[in-house]
């Protein structure tokens, strides 16, 4: 435990040096703070502090973080920065706010002043999502409980009116639902009922965030999960053919209009609520159809950078090979994008047009 704490301290010190070095190059902060909720696509290390999380729910192998400023694993399921980091950078921050479980106790106001990341790899909208594979995770319900604790602490220090103003101007970034869909796909029953339940759960959590003071939401929908290396392997093993696992992609595709309708209805229902909804299915599909443009150059759309076996889907750990150029690959490991892809996602969320982001992008959301 002492060695682990020392490692985390070393990473923190390195990050402080890098942040100070590059502070002048960053754009001005566009919002007071960013609060992040969701799963492994935006987790920045919360699972590192959970004693009951299995290795499948952590990103602590040396390959993870190879392109991070410290070249060390930080709990991000990426070779470098993830989408939460890169969206925060576009908003004027050095990276995602810190993981909630990394903060010292008792909480200090300065720790919370730029936001907090509550995301947990393997988690989902359901209370039990992720437990079978990852072990202990932080479901959305508990992430919201942690946020309520943060709001209470800020209110005691700054007062309720200042806290309400602070939260109303901040961005609440959410990326969740994929793990619920993954798990359901292994025991499918009634797809329509599952999707209705998923969207209803999402609505419940958004309303809870609103009651706690959130007003500006940046939400990213579920991508074409069936095209990840792990699901390509699943198709190969089950059907003996190459390609994306279509049943999972069909669920992903059907979820978007239901999510979009729910959020639009909620915005009409809740005074002052505004949102930006990113269509991850369309974003990823566009990159598949256009792997090489003036802005990016992907030569490997199928095989993971970190992994071995068919599609590199065996899992990313200290024993598997690593591709030499991560910017050429769409996928980092069996289920997660590379830093290069996360950058495209963040940029699209931030300034994308109505093809990918509705009813506005995050920059327009900030300017309200």
N, C-alpha and C positions, 0 to 999 in steps of 0.2 A: 504493500500500500504506500509506503514511504517513497519507493522508487517511482511509482505511478504518479504521485503528487508532484514529485520533483520534475518529472517529464512535462506535466501540464504547466508547471511554473516556468520551465524553460521555454515552452511554446509561447506562453503569454508574454514573456520578456522580449522574445524575438519579434512578436507581432507589434509590441509597443515601439520598438526601434523602427520597424518598417513603416508603421503608421506615421510616426514623426518625420521620417525621411521624405515621405511622399505627400505630406499634408498640403503643401503649397500647390501641388498639381491637381488636387481634387476640386471639382466644381463646388459652388456653395450649397449648403444643405437646403433642400426645397421643402422639407417638412420637419417638424420637431423630432419625430421618432418613427421607427418602423417596428411593428409587432408581427412576428411570424408564427404561423400555426401549420401543422401538417405532418408529413411523413418523411421518408429518407431522402426525397428529392430536395428538401430544404433543411434537414437536420444539420446542425453545426456542432454536435457533440453531446447532446443530452443523454444519449444512450450509454456514453462512457461512464456515467455516474450511477447507472442502474445495476445493482448487484445481481439481479436475476436475468439479465439479458444474455442470451447465448451468442456465440461467435457470429451466427448468421445475422444477428441484429446489431452488429458493431462494425466499424470501418477502421480498425486499428492496425492493419497489416502495413508494412513499410511502403508497399506500392501506392496505397491511398495517400494522397497529398504529395505525390512526386512533383507536381507542378504548382503546388501551393508555395507562397513566398518563403516558408520555412523548410520546404521539402520534407515535411514530416506529417504523419497522419494526425488529423484533428477531430475525427469523428464524422467528417463529411464523406458521403458515398460518391466520391468523385476523385479524379486525379488532381483537381485544384479547387477553384471556387465553384459553388453551385449557383442555382438560379436566384436564391434568396440573397446571396452575397452580391451578385452582379446587378440585381435590381436595386439593392441598397446603394451600390456604388453610383448608379445613374441618378440616384436621389441625393447624392452628395456625401455619403458615408464611406468609410474605408472598406467596409464589408458588412455582412449581416450583423445585427446586434448579437451579444453573447448568449450562449445557451443558458436557460434559466437555472438548471441544476449546477452550473459552474459558478454561480454568484455566491459570494460569501454570505454567511448568516451571522447576525441579522442583516436583512437587506439594507443597503445604503441608497439614498436618493440619487447620488451621482451615477450609480450602476444602472439605474432605470431611465435616466434622462434621455437616452437615445433609442430606447426600445429594448425588447427582449425577444429571444427566439425560444419558442416552446415546443418546436417540432421534434418528433421522435420516429426514427427509422422503424418500419414494420407496423406502425400504428394506422388507425383508420377512424372512420366515423362511428363504427361499432365499438362497444366497450371491450369486447373480447378479440377484436381483430388483431392478428399478429402474434398472439400468445403461443399458438401451436408451433410456429416456426421459429420466431425470434425470442420467445420467452417473455420476460418483463418489458413492456413498452408503456408509453404514455398516451392513452387514447384521447381523442378530442375532448371528451367530457372532463378529463383530469387536466388537460392543457388549459381549459377555460377556468377551472378552479384555481390553478396557479396564477392565471391572469387576474382573477378577482383579488387574490392576495396582493398582487402588485398594485392594482388600482387602490386598494385600501391603504397600502403603505404610502403611495404618492399623495393620496387625499389627506392623510394625517400630517404630512410634512408641508404640502403646498396649499391645502385648502380645497374644498370641493369645487369652487367656481374655476379656479386656475387649472385644476385637474381635468374638468370637463372640457375646457377650452383646448388644453394640451392634447387630449385624446381625440377631439373632434377634428383636429388638423393633421393628425398622424395617419399613416397608411397601415392598414391591416392586410397582410399578404397571406393567402391561404392556398395550400396545395395538398389535397387529400382525396381519398375515395378509391385510389388505385388498389390498395391492399384489400379493401372490402370486396372489390370486384374480382381480384385474383382468387381469393379464397372461395367466393361463391361459385366461380367457374368450375371448380372441382366437384361440386355436388349440386349442379343446376336443377331447379325445380320449375318455378314460375318466374320467368325473366321479368315480366311486367311488374309483378308484385315486388320483386327484389329492387328494381329501379325506383319504383314509387317509394319504397321504404328508405332507400339510400338518399333520395332527394328530400324526403320528409325529415330525415335525421340532419341533413345539411342545413335545412331551414331552421330547425330548432337551435342549432349551434350559432347560426348567424344572428338570430333574434337574441340569444343570450349575450353575444358580444355587443350587440346594439344597446341592450339594457345596461351593460357595464360602461358604455361611453363611446364605443366604436361608431364611426360615421362613414369613413371612406375605406371601401373594401376593394382590394385587388385580388381577384380569384382566378385561378387557372384550372381548366377542366381536365378530365382524364384523357390522356393521349392514347394512341393505338397500341395498347398493351400487348396485343398478339404479335407485334413485330419485334419485340425484344429478343435477344439471343436465347434466353431461357424458354420462351414460348415457341420459337422456331424449332428448338430441340424437342419440345413437347409434341409439336406436329409431326416431326420426323419419327419419333418413337411410336406415336399412336396411329399415324396414317401412312407412314413410309414415304411421304412426299416432302419436298422442300417448299418453303414459303412461310407466310405469317399464319398464326393460329387464328383462323377466321371467327370462331365462336366468341372469343374474347374481344376481338376487334368490333364485332357486331354490337356487343354490350357497350363498349366504349363509345361507339358512334351514336347509339340510341340515347345515351345518358345526356349528351350535350343539350339538345333542345329542351329536355325536361328541366335541366339545371337552369338554362337561360330563362325559361318561362317563370320558374320559381323565384329567381333573384329579381326579375323585373316586377313581378307582383309584390314582392316584399318591399322593394324600393318605393312603390306607390303607397304601401301600407304604413311604412315607418317614416315619420317626418325627419327630413335632414339626411336620410341615408342616400349615399351615392356609391356607384360601383363601376368597376372595369372588369369585364369577364373575358379572359383569354381562351380562345378555342385551340387547345393543345392538339386536338386531332388534326385540324387543318394545318397547324404549324408544322407538325412532324411530317404529315403527308406532303406538304410543299417541299420540304427538304429532300424527301425520298424522290420526288419527281424532278427536283433541280439540285442535284448534289454538288454542282460546281457553278458558282456565280462570281461576280466581282467581289462579293463580300465573304465567301467561304469556298473551301475546296476539299470536299470529302471524297475519298477514294474507296473507303470501306464502310458499307452501310449495314452489313449483316453480322460480321464477326466482332466480338468484344475485344478491346485492347488488352485487358487483363483477364486471362483465363486460358483454358486449354480444352481439348476435345472439340466435338462439333460445335461450331459457332462461338467457341471460347466461352461456353456457358457453364463450365465446371465450377466456377466460383473464383473470386480474386483473393489470393492469399500469398504468403511469402515464398511459396515454392513454384508458382506458375510463371510462365514467360510474360513479358510486357512488350507491347509494340513500341518501336522507337519514336514514332511521331504521333502523339495523341490527337493532334489537330486534323489528322486525316480520317479519324474514326468517328462514327456517329455514337457508338456505345463504348462506355468505359468498362463496365463489367456486364454480367448477365442480365441486369435489369435497369441500369442507370446510364444516363448520357454522359458524354465527356464534358469537360469545362467549355470546349468550343461550342457545343450544342447549347449548353446552358446560357452562354453569352447571346446566342441568337434568340433564345426564348425571352431573356430579360429585355433585350433591345426591342423585340416585337411588342412585348407587354407595355413597354415605356412609350414608344412612339408609333406603334403599328396602326394600320388603317382598319376600316370596318370589315375587311375580309377576315381578319384574325382577332380583333379586339372590339368588343361592343359593350355599352353604347358609346364608349370613349376609351382612350388609352390612359395609362397611368399619369402621364404628364398633364393631360387635360383634367384628370381627376384632381391632381394636386392644385391646379389653378382655380378650382371652384371656390 
